Amino acid sequence: MRKIFASNAVKEFLDDADNKTRKKIGFVLMYLSDDKNPLTEPYVKHISTGKYNDLYELRTKASGNMARILFTLSDGDIVLLYGFYKHDKKDNLRAFEKAHKNLNCDSKTIIDIQICS
């Protein structure tokens, strides 16, 4: 099983999300926590652009919104870095930059989260 950790930014994003979005993201995180399941589409897309090569994008659509959480892998575990709602292509670039900053943050701001079914 993969452990899942989250930055405070992702915790705040999840706290602010509506119930339907939170449940959908929870389902995808449960699926991804099983290391037998691949990190591939439709739930995950690897970001293969330059300095963001270490990032992956968790992808969901709920309540008419495209919710995204950018994450990285650390010793086989998932570290959620930044969550956002995608409205246009520019949102991705801003989010990539914020996630990249969180990637290099102090580990004290990363918390272990529990995924409940």
N, C-alpha and C positions, 0 to 999 in steps of 0.2 A: 504494500500500500504506500502510495505517495502521501506525505504529510503536506498540509496546505498552511502557509503562513500569509499574513496580510499586513500591508503598511497601514498606518493610521488613515491615510487618504482613502484607501479602499474600504476600510471599516466605516468611515463617514459616508462614502458613496452608497454602501449597502444599507446603512441606517436611514438614509434619505430616500431610498428607492421605494416605489410602491410594492405592495405585497406580491402581486403577480410577477413582477420583475425579479424580486428577491427569490421567489420560489423557483423560477426558471434558472437563475444563476446557481442556486443551490443544487438543482438537479445536475447541471453541467459539472459543477465542482465535485459532486459525488461520483459522477461518471469518470472524471479525470483522476480522481484520487486512486482509482483502481489501476495499478501499473500494468495490467494486461490490456488496457484500452489505449490506443495510440493517440498522440497529440496531433490530430489531423482534422481537416474539415469534415463535417460542417461546424464543429464546435470550436476548433482552434485553427489559427492561421499563423505560420511562422513569419516574422518580419525579417526580410532578407535585404534590408537596405542599409548599407554602410555601417555607421556606428551603432545602429539599432539592431544589429544582427543577433544579439543575445535575447531579444524580446519576442514574445508570443502574444497573440491577441485572442482572448476568450470572446466568443461571439454569440449573442443571443438577441432575440427579438421578442418583446412582450409589451403589451399595452400600447402598441403602435410605435414603440421606440426601439431603436437599435442600441442596446447596451453593450458596452465593450469594457473588458478589464485586461490591461496589459500586465504580463507576468514574465518571469524568468525561471530558470531551473537552477537549483543549487543542491548538489549532491543527490540528484534524483527527485528532490522535493520541489513543490511549486511555491514560488514567492510572488504573491499578488502585489503589484506596484502602484497601479493607478487605474481608476474606473471613470468612465465618461459615457455620455450619450452622443452617438454619432449623428450629426445633422448634415454635414458636408465634408468634403475631402480635407479641408483645412483643419478640421477638428482632429484628425489623425496626427498631423504634424505637431500640433501643440501638445497633444497627449503623449506622443513619442518622447518629446523633450522632457516633459514632467516625469514620465516613467524612468527615463534615463537618469535624471537627477536622483530619484528615489532609489535607483539601483545602487548608487554610490553613497547612500545615506548611512547614518549610524545604525547599527543593528538593534539598538534599543527601541527604535521606532517600529520594529517588525514584531507582530504578535501572532501567536498560534491561534488558529480559529478552528472551531468544531463544526463539522457539517452533519446535520441531523436529517434523517430521511423522513 
